[in-house]
Amino acid sequence: MPTYESDLRLDGYEAINQNVSDQFWQHIEIEQDMFTLLAEHHTKDGEHSFYVMHNRAVTWGIPSEPQLVALHLKRDTAAHTFRFTHQMLPLPSMAQSWLIARGCPEEEILLTDGMGTDPANHATRALEKRLRSDGDHFALLTSYTHDTDPIETTVLLRALDEKAPLPFRVLLEEVDTDAGTHTLREGGFETFEAATQWWEGHWRGEEIPLPTASPATRHTTTAGIPALPARSAEPRGPSR
């Protein structure tokens, strides 16, 4: 198995087995030179590293795909081997939430100053903070990243708690490239059909306000991750 020498602090480490080596090459290493590091945290013992990165290569692939990489590296410092888990996600707060759920302290994985745009208002900051802490209460159903002006990302979530009053949530991030800022808003829907109706109307250019959504209620037990809707039923963005 090859030894990985990179800024991911894997100099002298090998994947724990060939399958991990192959997966690491396919999902991380092959496009690593296209990654922009947005945030990172390393435990003092060197056993865990957490990364939020933007993959610039995605923009040349399938339109609308998530462009942020959340990466958790787990090292065996005695054996000099590593494992990894990762997820492609559409918003920084979602990538941070994924890493926080795997043991990364929230305050250690905030975006580095100057990376990306700044929140335009207090409401955006508050929603991003809530998503970092409550994001594991939702399953990602689909997302659409439109990375040319006007830059915006839409995300459709479903609550893991089947008793949630508004189980379907839409997140809408809009970027002001001139000001270097972004806004993030959230809408709540009772049904998948209602959420997709708003989604389709939005991408047709209709000015439809997002219905107000109250914060998810914390609970001590969660239902299993719900099945994704049929691919044909997922909302889509504009043709490109």
MDAnalysis code that builds the backbone (N, CA, C; Angstrom):
import MDAnalysis as mda
import numpy as np

u = mda.Universe.empty(720, n_residues=240, atom_resindex=np.repeat(np.arange(240), 3), trajectory=True)
u.add_TopologyAttr("name", ["N", "CA", "C"] * 240)
u.add_TopologyAttr("resid", np.arange(1, 241))
u.add_TopologyAttr("resname", ["MET", "PRO", "THR", "TYR", "GLU", "SER", "ASP", "LEU", "ARG", "LEU", "ASP", "GLY", "TYR", "GLU", "ALA", "ILE", "ASN", "GLN", "ASN", "VAL", "SER", "ASP", "GLN", "PHE", "TRP", "GLN", "HIS", "ILE", "GLU", "ILE", "GLU", "GLN", "ASP", "MET", "PHE", "THR", "LEU", "LEU", "ALA", "GLU", "HIS", "HIS", "THR", "LYS", "ASP", "GLY", "GLU", "HIS", "SER", "PHE", "TYR", "VAL", "MET", "HIS", "ASN", "ARG", "ALA", "VAL", "THR", "TRP", "GLY", "ILE", "PRO", "SER", "GLU", "PRO", "GLN", "LEU", "VAL", "ALA", "LEU", "HIS", "LEU", "LYS", "ARG", "ASP", "THR", "ALA", "ALA", "HIS", "THR", "PHE", "ARG", "PHE", "THR", "HIS", "GLN", "MET", "LEU", "PRO", "LEU", "PRO", "SER", "MET", "ALA", "GLN", "SER", "TRP", "LEU", "ILE", "ALA", "ARG", "GLY", "CYS", "PRO", "GLU", "GLU", "GLU", "ILE", "LEU", "LEU", "THR", "ASP", "GLY", "MET", "GLY", "THR", "ASP", "PRO", "ALA", "ASN", "HIS", "ALA", "THR", "ARG", "ALA", "LEU", "GLU", "LYS", "ARG", "LEU", "ARG", "SER", "ASP", "GLY", "ASP", "HIS", "PHE", "ALA", "LEU", "LEU", "THR", "SER", "TYR", "THR", "HIS", "ASP", "THR", "ASP", "PRO", "ILE", "GLU", "THR", "THR", "VAL", "LEU", "LEU", "ARG", "ALA", "LEU", "ASP", "GLU", "LYS", "ALA", "PRO", "LEU", "PRO", "PHE", "ARG", "VAL", "LEU", "LEU", "GLU", "GLU", "VAL", "ASP", "THR", "ASP", "ALA", "GLY", "THR", "HIS", "THR", "LEU", "ARG", "GLU", "GLY", "GLY", "PHE", "GLU", "THR", "PHE", "GLU", "ALA", "ALA", "THR", "GLN", "TRP", "TRP", "GLU", "GLY", "HIS", "TRP", "ARG", "GLY", "GLU", "GLU", "ILE", "PRO", "LEU", "PRO", "THR", "ALA", "SER", "PRO", "ALA", "THR", "ARG", "HIS", "THR", "THR", "THR", "ALA", "GLY", "ILE", "PRO", "ALA", "LEU", "PRO", "ALA", "ARG", "SER", "ALA", "GLU", "PRO", "ARG", "GLY", "PRO", "SER", "ARG"])
u.atoms.positions = np.array([
    [0.849, -1.198, 0.000],
    [0.000, 0.000, 0.000],
    [0.880, 1.241, 0.000],
    [0.457, 2.315, -0.686],
    [1.286, 3.515, -0.754],
    [1.279, 4.272, 0.553],
    [2.334, 5.076, 0.762],
    [2.398, 5.981, 1.890],
    [1.966, 7.361, 1.416],
    [1.085, 7.999, 2.161],
    [0.551, 9.284, 1.747],
    [1.347, 10.410, 2.394],
    [1.907, 11.291, 1.587],
    [2.622, 12.463, 2.066],
    [1.846, 13.687, 1.597],
    [1.183, 14.375, 2.529],
    [0.310, 15.476, 2.142],
    [0.093, 16.394, 3.317],
    [-0.630, 17.496, 3.074],
    [-0.953, 18.433, 4.141],
    [-2.060, 17.884, 5.038],
    [-2.508, 16.670, 4.783],
    [-3.473, 16.023, 5.668],
    [-2.768, 15.299, 6.816],
    [-1.474, 15.569, 7.000],
    [-0.686, 15.012, 8.096],
    [-0.635, 13.486, 8.058],
    [-0.434, 12.967, 6.837],
    [-0.356, 11.523, 6.676],
    [1.043, 11.066, 6.269],
    [2.024, 11.947, 6.411],
    [3.396, 11.570, 6.102],
    [3.826, 10.427, 7.019],
    [4.214, 9.312, 6.419],
    [4.635, 8.159, 7.195],
    [3.510, 7.217, 7.580],
    [2.289, 7.536, 7.192],
    [1.134, 6.691, 7.506],
    [0.675, 5.935, 6.265],
    [0.133, 4.753, 6.485],
    [-0.475, 3.958, 5.427],
    [-1.933, 3.688, 5.771],
    [-2.744, 3.543, 4.758],
    [-4.130, 3.116, 4.982],
    [-4.122, 1.756, 5.669],
    [-5.105, 1.521, 6.529],
    [-5.108, 0.309, 7.340],
    [-5.274, -0.951, 6.492],
    [-5.873, -0.821, 5.318],
    [-5.971, -1.969, 4.405],
    [-6.151, -1.449, 2.978],
    [-6.151, -2.355, 2.040],
    [-6.204, -1.947, 0.632],
    [-7.523, -1.277, 0.282],
    [-8.618, -1.740, 0.886],
    [-9.909, -1.126, 0.599],
    [-9.926, 0.341, 1.022],
    [-9.409, 0.636, 2.228],
    [-9.337, 2.031, 2.680],
    [-8.426, 2.832, 1.763],
    [-7.314, 2.229, 1.346],
    [-6.402, 2.909, 0.420],
    [-7.102, 3.278, -0.877],
    [-7.852, 2.331, -1.438],
    [-8.559, 2.577, -2.697],
    [-9.629, 3.654, -2.524],
    [-10.375, 3.576, -1.414],
    [-11.428, 4.548, -1.169],
    [-10.852, 5.943, -0.947],
    [-9.740, 6.011, -0.238],
    [-9.106, 7.305, 0.014],
    [-8.644, 7.933, -1.295],
    [-8.077, 7.138, -2.160],
    [-7.656, 7.644, -3.464],
    [-8.859, 8.136, -4.269],
    [-9.930, 7.355, -4.275],
    [-11.100, 7.690, -5.091],
    [-11.802, 8.949, -4.594],
    [-11.938, 9.096, -3.281],
    [-12.761, 10.175, -2.738],
    [-11.978, 11.405, -2.295],
    [-10.705, 11.246, -1.974],
    [-9.940, 12.365, -1.423],
    [-8.699, 12.678, -2.250],
    [-7.815, 11.719, -2.353],
    [-6.482, 12.013, -2.885],
    [-6.491, 12.403, -4.357],
    [-7.371, 11.814, -5.145],
    [-7.349, 12.059, -6.588],
    [-7.622, 13.523, -6.927],
    [-8.394, 14.215, -6.075],
    [-8.714, 15.626, -6.333],
    [-8.186, 16.553, -5.239],
    [-7.249, 16.073, -4.444],
    [-6.785, 16.845, -3.298],
    [-6.153, 18.176, -3.703],
    [-5.531, 18.225, -4.882],
    [-4.923, 19.480, -5.313],
    [-5.959, 20.528, -5.686],
    [-7.245, 20.127, -5.713],
    [-8.329, 21.065, -5.993],
    [-9.064, 21.479, -4.725],
    [-8.605, 21.019, -3.570],
    [-9.259, 21.352, -2.309],
    [-8.743, 22.679, -1.773],
    [-9.666, 23.495, -1.281],
    [-9.330, 24.708, -0.541],
    [-9.700, 24.474, 0.913],
    [-8.730, 24.575, 1.797],
    [-8.962, 24.329, 3.216],
    [-9.701, 25.505, 3.840],
    [-10.857, 25.226, 4.444],
    [-11.662, 26.267, 5.084],
    [-11.533, 26.243, 6.598],
    [-11.356, 25.061, 7.168],
    [-11.215, 24.932, 8.623],
    [-10.609, 23.566, 8.918],
    [-9.858, 23.480, 10.018],
    [-9.272, 22.207, 10.416],
    [-9.067, 22.188, 11.922],
    [-9.080, 20.990, 12.470],
    [-8.783, 20.795, 13.888],
    [-8.108, 19.447, 14.058],
    [-7.073, 19.421, 14.924],
    [-6.324, 18.202, 15.189],
    [-6.261, 17.986, 16.692],
    [-6.535, 16.766, 17.135],
    [-6.428, 16.478, 18.561],
    [-4.959, 16.450, 18.964],
    [-4.708, 16.762, 20.227],
    [-3.332, 16.866, 20.706],
    [-2.574, 15.550, 20.597],
    [-3.301, 14.436, 20.693],
    [-2.631, 13.136, 20.614],
    [-2.344, 12.712, 19.176],
    [-2.795, 13.513, 18.204],
    [-2.534, 13.223, 16.800],
    [-3.390, 12.131, 16.206],
    [-4.359, 11.636, 16.970],
    [-5.162, 10.509, 16.488],
    [-6.325, 10.924, 15.589],
    [-6.783, 12.163, 15.729],
    [-7.941, 12.599, 14.953],
    [-7.666, 13.953, 14.286],
    [-8.083, 14.071, 13.047],
    [-8.064, 15.351, 12.344],
    [-9.418, 15.548, 11.680],
    [-9.893, 16.795, 11.724],
    [-11.185, 17.150, 11.150],
    [-10.967, 18.295, 10.162],
    [-11.571, 18.189, 8.991],
    [-11.372, 19.183, 7.951],
    [-12.705, 19.583, 7.311],
    [-12.829, 20.873, 7.002],
    [-13.857, 21.362, 6.090],
    [-13.116, 21.942, 4.891],
    [-13.414, 21.416, 3.706],
    [-12.698, 21.842, 2.504],
    [-13.679, 22.058, 1.354],
    [-13.317, 22.971, 0.479],
    [-14.096, 23.182, -0.739],
    [-13.392, 22.496, -1.886],
    [-14.142, 21.679, -2.625],
    [-13.589, 20.955, -3.763],
    [-13.939, 21.689, -5.049],
    [-12.960, 22.413, -5.591],
    [-13.197, 23.202, -6.801],
    [-13.480, 22.332, -8.017],
    [-13.085, 21.066, -7.971],
    [-13.289, 20.181, -9.113],
    [-14.762, 19.883, -9.355],
    [-15.589, 20.004, -8.312],
    [-17.000, 19.644, -8.441],
    [-17.702, 20.513, -9.475],
    [-17.261, 21.764, -9.591],
    [-17.937, 22.674, -10.518],
    [-17.834, 22.207, -11.967],
    [-16.861, 21.331, -12.264],
    [-16.701, 20.811, -13.625],
    [-17.416, 19.476, -13.803],
    [-18.045, 18.989, -12.747],
    [-18.737, 17.709, -12.823],
    [-20.226, 17.877, -13.040],
    [-21.012, 17.082, -12.325],
    [-22.466, 17.136, -12.461],
    [-22.980, 18.443, -11.868],
    [-23.711, 19.254, -12.633],
    [-24.230, 20.510, -12.097],
    [-25.070, 20.279, -10.846],
    [-24.919, 21.159, -9.877],
    [-25.731, 21.220, -8.659],
    [-25.184, 20.400, -7.511],
    [-24.158, 19.579, -7.726],
    [-23.681, 18.692, -6.666],
    [-23.049, 19.470, -5.512],
    [-23.132, 18.957, -4.275],
    [-22.478, 19.612, -3.136],
    [-20.979, 19.742, -3.368],
    [-20.395, 20.846, -2.883],
    [-18.990, 21.125, -3.160],
    [-18.110, 21.121, -1.916],
    [-18.684, 20.886, -0.738],
    [-17.898, 20.925, 0.495],
    [-17.591, 19.512, 0.978],
    [-16.345, 19.303, 1.373],
    [-15.892, 18.016, 1.884],
    [-15.743, 18.120, 3.402],
    [-16.458, 17.287, 4.127],
    [-16.220, 17.111, 5.556],
    [-15.426, 15.828, 5.704],
    [-14.224, 15.921, 6.281],
    [-13.319, 14.774, 6.356],
    [-12.874, 14.547, 7.793],
    [-13.008, 13.319, 8.257],
    [-12.515, 12.901, 9.578],
    [-11.475, 11.819, 9.375],
    [-10.238, 12.134, 9.728],
    [-9.150, 11.168, 9.672],
    [-8.918, 10.578, 11.050],
    [-8.775, 9.264, 11.119],
    [-8.515, 8.566, 12.380],
    [-7.210, 7.787, 12.234],
    [-6.206, 8.152, 13.043],
    [-4.883, 7.544, 12.933],
    [-4.613, 6.599, 14.100],
    [-3.899, 5.533, 13.809],
    [-3.303, 4.685, 14.836],
    [-1.842, 5.114, 14.897],
    [-1.496, 5.930, 15.878],
    [-0.158, 6.518, 15.930],
    [0.917, 5.480, 16.242],
    [0.542, 4.359, 16.847],
    [1.523, 3.310, 17.129],
    [1.815, 2.490, 15.875],
    [0.754, 2.133, 15.140],
    [0.917, 1.306, 13.945],
    [1.185, 2.146, 12.694],
    [1.017, 3.478, 12.790],
    [1.179, 4.388, 11.649],
    [0.242, 4.021, 10.499],
    [-1.016, 3.758, 10.857],
    [-2.048, 3.507, 9.866],
    [-3.200, 4.489, 10.089],
    [-4.070, 4.597, 9.097],
    [-5.199, 5.509, 9.229],
    [-6.450, 4.934, 8.582],
    [-7.573, 5.406, 9.074],
    [-8.885, 5.222, 8.458],
    [-9.453, 6.603, 8.191],
    [-10.562, 6.667, 7.465],
    [-11.202, 7.962, 7.264],
    [-12.691, 7.765, 7.000],
    [-13.451, 8.808, 7.307],
    [-14.833, 8.914, 6.867],
    [-14.986, 10.304, 6.276],
    [-15.909, 10.447, 5.351],
    [-16.101, 11.764, 4.740],
    [-17.530, 11.885, 4.256],
    [-17.932, 13.111, 3.963],
    [-19.255, 13.381, 3.418],
    [-19.179, 14.640, 2.575],
    [-19.850, 14.617, 1.427],
    [-19.987, 15.819, 0.604],
    [-21.284, 16.507, 1.009],
    [-21.194, 17.797, 1.356],
    [-22.343, 18.532, 1.872],
    [-22.422, 19.903, 1.223],
    [-23.620, 20.492, 1.174],
    [-23.800, 21.722, 0.408],
    [-23.478, 23.014, 1.149],
    [-23.493, 23.015, 2.493],
    [-23.291, 24.247, 3.255],
    [-22.212, 24.041, 4.309],
    [-21.407, 25.078, 4.604],
    [-20.374, 24.942, 5.637],
    [-20.930, 24.514, 6.985],
    [-22.068, 25.070, 7.392],
    [-22.631, 24.718, 8.698],
    [-23.014, 23.246, 8.761],
    [-23.404, 22.664, 7.634],
    [-23.743, 21.244, 7.600],
    [-22.481, 20.386, 7.691],
    [-21.412, 20.810, 7.020],
    [-20.147, 20.091, 7.130],
    [-19.622, 20.158, 8.557],
    [-19.729, 21.324, 9.177],
    [-19.298, 21.473, 10.564],
    [-20.129, 20.591, 11.487],
    [-21.437, 20.566, 11.281],
    [-22.316, 19.740, 12.107],
    [-21.941, 18.267, 12.004],
    [-21.640, 17.815, 10.809],
    [-21.256, 16.415, 10.586],
    [-20.001, 16.074, 11.372],
    [-19.034, 16.996, 11.388],
    [-17.789, 16.763, 12.117],
    [-17.991, 16.873, 13.621],
    [-18.817, 17.824, 14.052],
    [-19.108, 17.985, 15.481],
    [-19.751, 16.718, 16.032],
    [-20.643, 16.104, 15.239],
    [-21.293, 14.865, 15.664],
    [-20.296, 13.721, 15.811],
    [-19.108, 13.874, 15.232],
    [-18.063, 12.851, 15.313],
    [-16.946, 13.238, 16.265],
    [-17.227, 14.222, 17.126],
    [-16.309, 14.513, 18.210],
    [-15.492, 15.769, 18.093],
    [-15.654, 16.537, 17.028],
    [-14.884, 17.766, 16.877],
    [-15.541, 18.890, 17.675],
    [-14.803, 19.619, 18.496],
    [-15.387, 20.752, 19.224],
    [-15.854, 21.838, 18.255],
    [-17.041, 22.371, 18.505],
    [-17.600, 23.367, 17.588],
    [-16.681, 24.559, 17.394],
    [-16.124, 25.069, 18.492],
    [-15.318, 26.283, 18.399],
    [-14.019, 26.071, 17.629],
    [-13.634, 24.811, 17.422],
    [-12.377, 24.517, 16.737],
    [-12.537, 24.314, 15.232],
    [-13.759, 24.280, 14.741],
    [-13.971, 23.989, 13.327],
    [-14.699, 25.135, 12.623],
    [-14.719, 26.314, 13.241],
    [-15.281, 27.484, 12.589],
    [-14.394, 27.887, 11.420],
    [-14.981, 28.490, 10.399],
    [-14.223, 28.822, 9.193],
    [-13.129, 29.833, 9.501],
    [-11.989, 29.642, 8.852],
    [-10.876, 30.565, 8.986],
    [-11.268, 31.928, 8.414],
    [-10.830, 32.999, 9.071],
    [-11.132, 34.342, 8.581],
    [-10.690, 34.500, 7.129],
    [-11.576, 35.090, 6.325],
    [-11.263, 35.325, 4.931],
    [-11.620, 34.176, 4.014],
    [-12.076, 33.064, 4.587],
    [-12.478, 31.934, 3.764],
    [-13.977, 31.992, 3.500],
    [-14.356, 32.183, 2.267],
    [-15.769, 32.294, 1.922],
    [-16.310, 33.676, 2.227],
    [-17.613, 33.799, 2.147],
    [-18.274, 35.068, 2.422],
    [-18.673, 35.147, 3.892],
    [-18.969, 36.362, 4.349],
    [-19.358, 36.582, 5.742],
    [-20.881, 36.590, 5.870],
    [-21.408, 36.166, 7.017],
    [-22.854, 36.274, 7.243],
    [-23.289, 37.741, 7.141],
    [-24.382, 37.976, 6.443],
    [-24.823, 39.347, 6.200],
    [-25.577, 39.942, 7.376],
    [-26.100, 39.104, 8.273],
    [-26.913, 39.632, 9.359],
    [-26.921, 38.652, 10.533],
    [-27.530, 39.116, 11.630],
    [-27.573, 38.297, 12.846],
    [-28.402, 37.033, 12.629],
    [-29.480, 37.139, 11.869],
    [-30.335, 35.971, 11.642],
    [-29.557, 34.853, 10.958],
    [-28.695, 35.215, 10.005],
    [-27.877, 34.203, 9.326],
    [-26.898, 33.559, 10.297],
    [-26.242, 34.366, 11.120],
    [-25.300, 33.822, 12.100],
    [-26.006, 32.876, 13.071],
    [-27.190, 33.280, 13.533],
    [-27.926, 32.468, 14.501],
    [-28.367, 31.143, 13.887],
    [-28.834, 31.166, 12.643],
    [-29.277, 29.941, 11.990],
    [-28.091, 29.010, 11.741],
    [-26.964, 29.546, 11.310],
    [-25.789, 28.710, 11.084],
    [-25.323, 28.052, 12.378],
    [-25.362, 28.803, 13.473],
    [-24.966, 28.228, 14.767],
    [-25.925, 27.108, 15.161],
    [-27.223, 27.318, 14.948],
    [-28.190, 26.268, 15.292],
    [-27.991, 25.035, 14.428],
    [-27.700, 25.227, 13.149],
    [-27.473, 24.080, 12.272],
    [-26.237, 23.299, 12.691],
    [-25.225, 24.002, 13.191],
    [-24.033, 23.290, 13.640],
    [-24.334, 22.379, 14.822],
    [-25.260, 22.801, 15.677],
    [-25.555, 22.007, 16.871],
    [-26.743, 21.067, 16.689],
    [-27.689, 21.416, 15.817],
    [-28.902, 20.618, 15.650],
    [-28.973, 19.892, 14.310],
    [-27.935, 20.036, 13.503],
    [-27.993, 19.470, 12.158],
    [-28.179, 17.967, 12.124],
    [-27.739, 17.269, 13.199],
    [-27.895, 15.819, 13.199],
    [-29.315, 15.382, 13.513],
    [-30.237, 16.339, 13.641],
    [-31.648, 16.005, 13.820],
    [-32.371, 15.877, 12.474],
    [-31.634, 16.087, 11.380],
    [-32.247, 16.076, 10.062],
    [-31.465, 15.184, 9.110],
    [-32.175, 14.612, 8.142],
    [-31.548, 13.871, 7.054],
    [-31.574, 14.739, 5.805],
    [-30.480, 14.731, 5.061],
    [-30.399, 15.485, 3.809],
    [-31.104, 14.695, 2.710],
    [-32.135, 15.291, 2.127],
    [-32.847, 14.638, 1.022],
    [-32.240, 15.003, -0.322],
    [-31.995, 16.288, -0.535],
    [-31.389, 16.721, -1.787],
    [-30.909, 18.151, -1.614],
    [-30.092, 18.591, -2.553],
    [-29.617, 19.976, -2.541],
    [-29.318, 20.398, -3.972],
    [-29.209, 21.710, -4.162],
    [-28.854, 22.242, -5.481],
    [-27.930, 23.434, -5.269],
    [-26.702, 23.317, -5.757],
    [-25.725, 24.403, -5.659],
    [-25.596, 25.064, -7.020],
    [-26.000, 26.328, -7.094],
    [-25.878, 27.113, -8.323],
    [-24.684, 28.035, -8.130],
    [-23.539, 27.690, -8.773],
    [-22.285, 28.360, -8.443],
    [-21.862, 29.434, -9.431],
    [-22.812, 29.932, -10.232],
    [-22.569, 31.120, -11.043],
    [-23.591, 32.173, -10.647],
    [-23.245, 33.455, -10.855],
    [-24.157, 34.528, -10.440],
    [-25.538, 34.377, -11.067],
    [-26.604, 34.516, -10.257],
    [-26.592, 34.692, -8.806],
    [-26.295, 33.379, -8.077],
    [-25.274, 33.395, -7.231],
    [-24.850, 32.187, -6.517],
    [-25.814, 31.907, -5.373],
    [-26.353, 30.712, -5.350],
    [-27.219, 30.315, -4.244],
    [-27.267, 28.798, -4.114],
    [-27.596, 28.373, -2.918],
    [-27.706, 26.949, -2.612],
    [-29.028, 26.694, -1.922],
    [-29.755, 25.703, -2.394],
    [-30.995, 25.280, -1.746],
    [-30.811, 23.856, -1.230],
    [-31.374, 23.609, -0.058],
    [-31.207, 22.316, 0.612],
    [-32.563, 21.862, 1.127],
    [-32.892, 20.594, 0.919],
    [-34.128, 20.017, 1.447],
    [-33.775, 18.983, 2.506],
    [-34.320, 19.174, 3.718],
    [-34.058, 18.300, 4.850],
    [-35.348, 17.669, 5.345],
    [-35.201, 16.529, 6.038],
    [-36.343, 15.911, 6.705],
    [-35.962, 15.598, 8.148],
    [-36.823, 15.969, 9.077],
    [-36.565, 15.716, 10.489],
    [-36.535, 14.220, 10.766],
    [-35.593, 13.807, 11.621],
    [-35.542, 12.407, 12.031],
    [-36.652, 12.076, 13.022],
    [-37.134, 13.088, 13.717],
    [-38.242, 12.910, 14.655],
    [-39.548, 12.909, 13.866],
    [-40.209, 11.776, 13.805],
    [-41.428, 11.660, 13.010],
    [-42.570, 12.508, 13.565],
    [-42.442, 12.971, 14.809],
    [-43.485, 13.791, 15.419],
    [-43.229, 15.288, 15.265],
    [-42.175, 15.663, 14.569],
    [-41.882, 17.086, 14.366],
    [-43.041, 17.745, 13.633],
    [-43.503, 18.931, 14.093],
    [-44.679, 19.563, 13.465],
    [-44.425, 20.014, 12.027],
    [-43.194, 20.413, 11.718],
    [-42.840, 20.809, 10.354],
    [-41.612, 19.992, 9.957],
    [-41.831, 18.745, 9.563],
    [-40.693, 17.834, 9.383],
    [-39.811, 18.137, 8.179],
    [-40.331, 18.873, 7.190],
    [-39.540, 19.167, 6.000],
    [-39.054, 20.613, 6.062],
    [-37.759, 20.783, 5.883],
    [-37.152, 22.106, 5.956],
    [-36.420, 22.408, 4.660],
    [-36.537, 23.660, 4.214],
    [-35.759, 24.142, 3.083],
    [-34.822, 25.218, 3.589],
    [-33.542, 25.085, 3.263],
    [-32.543, 26.111, 3.548],
    [-32.202, 26.810, 2.245],
    [-32.112, 28.128, 2.301],
    [-31.784, 28.910, 1.110],
    [-30.645, 29.864, 1.444],
    [-29.486, 29.622, 0.855],
    [-28.338, 30.518, 1.015],
    [-28.155, 31.315, -0.264],
    [-28.093, 32.631, -0.130],
    [-27.901, 33.526, -1.269],
    [-26.648, 34.356, -1.030],
    [-25.784, 34.434, -2.029],
    [-24.493, 35.101, -1.902],
    [-24.520, 36.429, -2.645],
    [-24.051, 37.471, -1.970],
    [-23.848, 38.781, -2.594],
    [-22.355, 38.894, -2.874],
    [-21.951, 38.630, -4.114],
    [-20.527, 38.610, -4.446],
    [-19.903, 39.990, -4.362],
    [-20.683, 41.039, -4.611],
    [-20.147, 42.401, -4.537],
    [-19.807, 42.780, -3.100],
    [-20.688, 42.400, -2.178],
    [-20.482, 42.742, -0.770],
    [-19.625, 41.707, -0.045],
    [-19.462, 40.524, -0.641],
    [-18.711, 39.466, 0.019],
    [-19.450, 38.878, 1.209],
    [-20.795, 38.856, 1.127],
    [-21.610, 38.354, 2.237],
    [-22.625, 37.335, 1.710],
    [-23.273, 36.659, 2.648],
    [-24.339, 35.726, 2.289],
    [-25.435, 35.777, 3.342],
    [-26.632, 35.439, 2.922],
    [-27.756, 35.273, 3.841],
    [-28.196, 33.816, 3.800],
    [-28.689, 33.343, 4.934],
    [-29.210, 31.980, 5.019],
    [-30.569, 32.040, 5.685],
    [-31.571, 31.476, 5.022],
    [-32.929, 31.454, 5.555],
    [-33.446, 30.017, 5.594],
    [-34.460, 29.807, 6.428],
    [-35.040, 28.474, 6.614],
    [-36.552, 28.546, 6.514],
    [-37.142, 27.586, 5.824],
    [-38.592, 27.476, 5.752],
    [-39.033, 26.103, 6.218],
    [-40.197, 26.034, 6.865],
    [-40.714, 24.760, 7.358],
    [-41.989, 24.364, 6.638],
    [-42.130, 23.065, 6.355],
    [-43.278, 22.554, 5.604],
    [-43.800, 21.287, 6.276],
    [-45.112, 21.103, 6.218],
    [-45.721, 19.926, 6.824],
    [-45.540, 18.677, 5.975],
    [-45.442, 18.842, 4.646],
    [-45.369, 17.687, 3.754],
    [-44.250, 17.858, 2.735],
    [-43.819, 16.729, 2.202],
    [-42.818, 16.736, 1.141],
    [-43.357, 17.457, -0.087],
    [-44.639, 17.248, -0.371],
    [-45.248, 17.888, -1.545],
    [-45.224, 19.404, -1.424],
    [-45.528, 19.925, -0.233],
    [-45.517, 21.373, -0.031],
    [-44.115, 21.941, -0.189],
    [-43.121, 21.214, 0.326],
    [-41.738, 21.671, 0.212],
    [-41.277, 21.690, -1.247],
    [-41.609, 20.643, -1.986],
    [-41.177, 20.590, -3.380],
    [-41.946, 21.586, -4.249],
    [-43.177, 21.903, -3.881],
    [-43.925, 22.920, -4.613],
    [-43.233, 24.280, -4.476],
    [-42.799, 24.610, -3.254],
    [-42.057, 25.867, -3.064],
    [-40.766, 25.827, -3.867],
    [-40.051, 24.694, -3.785],
    [-38.761, 24.543, -4.459],
    [-38.893, 24.769, -5.961],
    [-39.843, 24.086, -6.576],
    [-40.019, 24.218, -8.021],
    [-40.413, 25.643, -8.409],
    [-41.280, 26.266, -7.601],
    [-41.669, 27.637, -7.884],
    [-40.500, 28.591, -7.764],
    [-39.661, 28.377, -6.762],
    [-38.488, 29.241, -6.579],
    [-37.579, 29.189, -7.797],
    [-37.330, 27.977, -8.299],
    [-36.420, 27.854, -9.433],
    [-37.061, 28.281, -10.751],
    [-38.388, 28.454, -10.746],
    [-39.036, 29.049, -11.921],
    [-39.006, 30.561, -11.859],
    [-38.460, 31.107, -10.781],
    [-38.351, 32.557, -10.651],
    [-39.502, 33.207, -9.925],
    [-40.384, 32.411, -9.326],
    [-41.507, 32.987, -8.600],
    [-41.046, 33.523, -7.240],
    [-41.554, 34.682, -6.870],
    [-41.198, 35.298, -5.589],
    [-42.119, 34.746, -4.503],
    [-41.766, 33.597, -3.962],
    [-42.576, 32.941, -2.941],
    [-41.812, 32.977, -1.619],
    [-42.327, 33.647, -0.598],
    [-41.602, 33.698, 0.678],
    [-41.520, 32.321, 1.326],
    [-40.429, 32.101, 2.047],
    [-40.298, 30.857, 2.806],
    [-41.169, 30.934, 4.050],
    [-41.995, 29.939, 4.313],
    [-42.803, 29.954, 5.539],
    [-41.919, 29.831, 6.771],
    [-42.313, 30.484, 7.825],
    [-41.518, 30.492, 9.049],
    [-41.380, 29.088, 9.624],
    [-40.174, 28.790, 10.105],
    [-39.925, 27.488, 10.747],
    [-39.326, 27.740, 12.112],
    [-39.928, 27.170, 13.155],
    [-39.374, 27.295, 14.489],
    [-38.224, 26.315, 14.641],
    [-37.280, 26.569, 15.565],
    [-36.159, 25.645, 15.765],
    [-36.631, 24.247, 16.115],
    [-35.849, 23.269, 15.685],
    [-36.178, 21.876, 16.003],
    [-36.111, 21.674, 17.512],
    [-37.027, 20.877, 18.041],
    [-37.039, 20.582, 19.464],
    [-36.039, 19.483, 19.762],
    [-35.187, 19.727, 20.744],
    [-34.218, 18.701, 21.127],
    [-34.928, 17.529, 21.795],
    [-34.398, 16.352, 21.590],
    [-34.999, 15.166, 22.177],
    [-33.908, 14.175, 22.518],
    [-34.221, 13.198, 23.325],
    [-33.197, 12.260, 23.771],
    [-33.127, 11.023, 22.908],
    [-34.163, 10.760, 22.137],
    [-34.128, 9.621, 21.224],
    [-34.559, 10.089, 19.854],
    [-34.036, 9.431, 18.820],
    [-34.381, 9.803, 17.456],
    [-34.839, 8.586, 16.702],
    [-35.690, 8.828, 15.734],
    [-36.098, 7.736, 14.861],
    [-34.962, 7.424, 13.902],
    [-35.068, 6.308, 13.216],
    [-34.053, 5.961, 12.238],
    [-34.087, 6.945, 11.075],
    [-32.983, 7.022, 10.339],
    [-32.929, 7.922, 9.198],
    [-33.978, 7.499, 8.185],
    [-34.828, 8.426, 7.772],
    [-35.905, 8.047, 6.855],
    [-35.382, 7.731, 5.471],
    [-36.134, 6.924, 4.766],
    [-35.752, 6.595, 3.400],
    [-35.859, 7.833, 2.532],
    [-34.925, 7.965, 1.594],
    [-34.992, 9.087, 0.674],
    [-36.174, 8.897, -0.268],
    [-36.770, 10.015, -0.716],
    [-37.845, 9.890, -1.696],
    [-37.288, 9.385, -3.017],
    [-38.171, 8.865, -3.852],
    [-37.733, 8.374, -5.154],
    [-37.019, 9.477, -5.903],
    [-35.951, 9.112, -6.624],
    [-35.159, 10.117, -7.335],
    [-36.022, 10.967, -8.249],
    [-37.012, 10.365, -8.891],
    [-37.861, 11.119, -9.809],
    [-38.715, 12.154, -9.090],
    [-38.904, 11.972, -7.773],
    [-39.744, 12.905, -7.028],
    [-38.953, 14.053, -6.438],
    [-37.616, 13.995, -6.511],
    [-36.811, 15.046, -5.913],
    [-36.970, 16.333, -6.700],
    [-36.994, 17.463, -6.003],
    [-37.059, 18.752, -6.693],
    [-35.764, 18.995, -7.448],
    [-35.854, 19.734, -8.519],
    [-34.685, 20.018, -9.348],
    [-34.521, 21.516, -9.476],
    [-33.324, 21.890, -9.865],
    [-33.018, 23.298, -10.115],
    [-33.151, 23.613, -11.586],
    [-32.630, 24.758, -11.998],
    [-32.750, 25.166, -13.393],
    [-31.905, 24.318, -14.313],
    [-32.286, 24.216, -15.555],
    [-31.488, 23.501, -16.537],
    [-30.217, 24.294, -16.794],
    [-29.110, 23.549, -16.995],
    [-27.825, 24.222, -17.206],
    [-27.113, 23.601, -18.394],
])
